[in-house]
Amino acid sequence: MKKIAVLGASGFIGSRTIEILEPESEYNIYPIVRRTSKTYLISRLGLNYGIADATNYSELCSVFDRCDTVIHAILGRPWIIQKSIVAAYQAAQKMGVRRLVYLSTAAVHGLNILSGTDENSPLHIRHPLAYCNAKVKAERKLLELRDRGSTEVVILRPSIVFGCGDIWVTAFANSLILGKAFLVNGGQGICNSIYVDNLVQAIKLAIAAPHADRQAFLVADSERVVWADVYRPIAEALRFNFELIPSIECYNDKFTVKERILEILRSSELLYQMQHFLLRSSPAVANQQSQPQLVLTSQMASLYQCQYKFSIEKAKIVLGYEPAISFSQAIQDTANWLSAQIKP
């Protein structure tokens, strides 16, 4: 039985990974969280778990003991993204972990992915969004470490991961309820979606695929989906008339000075800690920020204007990936879940 460590086990993707893989007899799932307050799901499933800071090499060494595979599903600010991947690989190498599966993002290619982009397209760190640059740097560093180490590396690049409780669905639902929802260009931009259960399927394949070491894979649902396809069932589940949602005509994704300052803040550990302190000192502001809503920033405008459905052919050939759940079924299941959670 393979011991599989899930780093970032309390997050949206990490927790769903645990739920799906835990019942399978070939795996001994070992969730890793930063705080004991994040262990509700783990306790419900009766799993043993580890406590570790994802950026702390020594703590990760202690929880990676006797692990066959580490699934790295950490979210966070750009500096956390870069620190955690170095600490995780070095700890995995030290403890003899066979393979590290890294959840990167299709955003390493930018938010408005250009036509023809695939896994062989060159990456750069000139993206306006600090998150995209941090993910590129993390991938590069991971492959550098792999060249000097023996722990194998598989990189998955999902784009818009949705499902029950994800931020894309909840932000749109909250915005509907508050009367602040909107579409960009009628919601006709392509959404390179992937249902979270299909992503977990790709993770499962990445654990064992024999020829996947040192490779990156774009993963998504099979269907060509536009944002209106995502948001319409959500609006209908909450009994809102989708046709009445205002559409913003937007063909400009240049960053404002304010947005550039915010990106500097996100990419700096020191400035982030200062912001975090200020939010803790102002509960009203912190509570407001805890409720995700749609905001038309330049980066969101760029994302909503995408006109390219990227190919998942490489993942199909090398990993044997084929989305098991259709988009229509996935979005309807998500909408049904939401209607039971939120009353407009």
N, C-alpha and C positions, 0 to 999 in steps of 0.2 A: 504494500500500500504506500503510495507516494505522499509524503508530507508536503503540502502546498501552503506556503505563507502568503497571506493576502495583506499587503501593506496599503493602508488607507481603507481598512475594512468597514469603517463607519460611514463612508461616503456613499453616494448614490450608486456608482458602478461597483464599488467594493462590496457593499452589502448585498446587492443582487447577485454578484458572483458567488458569494457564500451560500445564499439561499438555493441556487441552482446546482452547485457542485457538491454541497455537503451530503445530499442523500446518496451520491454515487459511491459504490463500494471500493472503487479503485483509488479514491482520494481520502487523505486525512487532512481536512481543511484546518488551517491554523491562522485565525484572524489576528492582526496586529493593529492596535489602536494607540492613540497618544494618551488618552485619559480613560479612567474607569467609568466616567459618566457616559461614555459612548458605547456601552456594551449591552444595550437592551436586546437587540436582535441576537447577539452572540449568546446571551444568557438564555433566551427563549429556545434556542436550538441546542442548548446544553454543551456548547463547545468550549474546550480549553482555549485560552487566548494569551497573547503577549502584549506587554505595555512598552512602547518605545517611541522616542522622538525620531521621525523619519530622517532628520538631518544629523543624528548622533551615531557615529560609527560604532562606538563601544556598545551602546544599547542595542543596536541592530545585530551585532555579532551574537549577543546573548539570546536573541529571539530567533535567529536563523539556524540555530543548532539542529543538525540532522534533517534539514529541509532539502528536498529534491529541487523544488522550484519556488521562486519568489515572483509574485504578481505585483508589480509596482503601479498602484492606482491612486497616487497622491495628487491632490489638488493643492493650490496655494498660489501665493504671490511669485513673481519671477525668481526671486532669490531663493525661495523654498524649492522651486522646481529644480534649479541647478544644484543646490546643496544636497538635496535628497537623493538625486540620482548618483552622485559621486559616493556618498556614504553607503547607499544601498549596494552598489556594485562592489565596492571594496570589502564590505562586510560579507557579501555573498561569496566572493572569492576566498576570503579568509576561512569561511566555514564550510567550504567545499560544495556549495550549491551548484547543481548541474546547469540550470538555466534560469535567466531572468527575463520575464515578459514585461515589457515596458509599454504602458498606455500613454502614447504620445497624442498627436492630433493632426488632422488634415490641415489645420491652420498653419503648419510649418510652410505650406505653400501659399499662405495669405488667406484672407477672408473671402475675397471675390476671386475664386480659383479660375485661372485662365484656361481656355480651351486647349486640350491636348496634354494637360498636366498629368503625370503619372509618377510612380515611385522613383523613376530615373531622372526626373526633372531636378536641376540643381537648386539647392537651398541657399538662402542668404539671410543675413541678420539686419536688413534695412527696412523691415516692416514697421509701420507706424505704431503697431500695438506691441507693447513690451512682452506680453504673454507669448506671442508668436515667436519672437526672437529668443526668448528663454527656452522654449521647446526645441528650437533648432540647435541652440548651444548644448542643451541636455543630450540630444541625440548624438551630436558630434562627440561630446565627451564620453558618452557611453561606448561608442565604437572605438574610441582611442583606448579606453580602459580594456575593452575586449581584446584588442590587439596585443596587450601586455599580460592578459590573464587567461584563465581557462574556463571560467563560467560563461556559458553561451548566452547570446542576446537575441531576442526577437522583439521587434518594434511594431506595434499596431497604431495606425493613424485613423481613428474614427473622426467624424465631423460633428454633426448635431445628434447627440445621444438623447433619446426621449424615452419616456415610460412613466409609470406611476410614481409621482413625486418629483419628477425632474424639474429643473429650474426653467426650462423653456415653456413647459405647460403651465406651471404655477405662476410665472410672471405674466403670461398672457391672461390667465384666469383672473388674477388680482387686478390687472389693468381694466378688464371688462367690468368687474364689479365696481371699480372706482370711476368708471366712465372715462378712462384714459387710453383705451386700446386704440390701435391704429394699424393700418397696413402700409407697406411701401410699394408703390406702383401696382396696387391691386392685389398684392400677394403673389405676383407671377414670377418672382425670382426663384431659382432652383434651390431647394433645400436638400443638401446631401445628408439625408437622415439615416440613422441606424437605431432600430429598436434595441433597448438595452439587453433583452434576452438574446438577440442575434449577436450582439457584441460579446456576451459571455460565451456564446457558441464559438466565436473566433478565438477568444482567450483559451478555451479548452483545447482547440486544435493547435494553438501556438505552443501549448505545454509539451506536446509530444511530436509535432511535425519533424521528420528526420532531416529535412534539407532547408530549414528556416533560419539557422544561425546566421547572425550578422545581416539579416534582411529586414526591410521595412515593408509594411503592407497597408494600403488604403482599404478600409472596410466600411461598408454601407449596406443599406437595403438595396434590393435589386431594382425596384421601381424608380421611374423618374417622378420625383415629387416636387411640387411647388409649395410655397409657404401657406397659400390659401388651403391646400389639402391638409396641412397640419392644423391650422387654426379653426377652420370651419367646424369640424366635429366637436372641438372644445367649446366653441360658442353655442352650438346647438345643445350640447349636454347641459349647459347652464341656462338654456332657454333665452339666449340672446339672438336677435336677428343678425346674422352674419352680413347681410347686404347693407345694413345700416352703419357698419364700422367704417369710419372715415379712412380714405386712402390718401397718402401723401406722395405726390410726384417728386421723385428724388433721383437725380443723376449726378450727384456730387458727393464724393467721399473724402474730401480734403479735411484734415484735422484742424480744429481751431486751436488757438493759443492755450485756452483753458484745458482742452483735452490733452495737449502735449504735456502740460504741467502735471496733470493727473497720471500720465504714463510714467513720468519721472518719479512720482511718488510711489507708484506701484512697484517700480523696479529697484527701489532703494530700501534696504532692510531698516536702516536707521529712521528714515522718514516714515516708513510704514509703522514702526513702533510708536512714533510720536502721534500719528493719526489714531492708532488703536487706543492710546492713552486718552486722547481727547474724546473719543467715542464713549469710552467707559465712564468718563466724567460727565457725560451728557446722556442719560438714559433715554430721553425722548428722541434724540437724533439716532441713537443706536437702534432703538425699536423700529423707527421708520425705515432704516436701512436694511433691517432683517426681513422685510416684506418685499420680495422681488417684484419689480414692475418693468414694463417696457419703457425704454428711454431711447429716443432717436439720436444716438451719437453718430459720429462719422464712421466708426467701425461697424455699427449695426447697419447703417445705410449701405456700406460696402458689402456686408454679408447678405443682406436682403436683395441685392442687385445681381447676385451670381447667376450666370447663364450657362454653366457647365456642369453636367452630371459626370463625375469622374468614374473611371472604370475600376471594377473590383476583380478583374480577370486574374491578376497575379495571385491574389489571395485564394481564388478558386483553384488555380493550378497547383500551387505549392502547399497550401494549407488544407485544401479540400473543402474550402468554405463555400457554403450555399445557404443563404438566409432561410431558416426553417419557418419563420412566421412572416406572413405577408404584411405589407405596410397597412393595408386597409383593416386587417384584423387587429394589428398592434395599436393603431390610433383609436379604433373603436373601444378596445379594452381599456385604454388609457382614459378616454373620455368617460366611459362608464364608471371607472374608479373615481374620477374627479367629481362627477355629479353626486356621488355618495358622500364626498368629503366637504364640498363647498356649496352652500345655499345662497343664491344671489338675492 
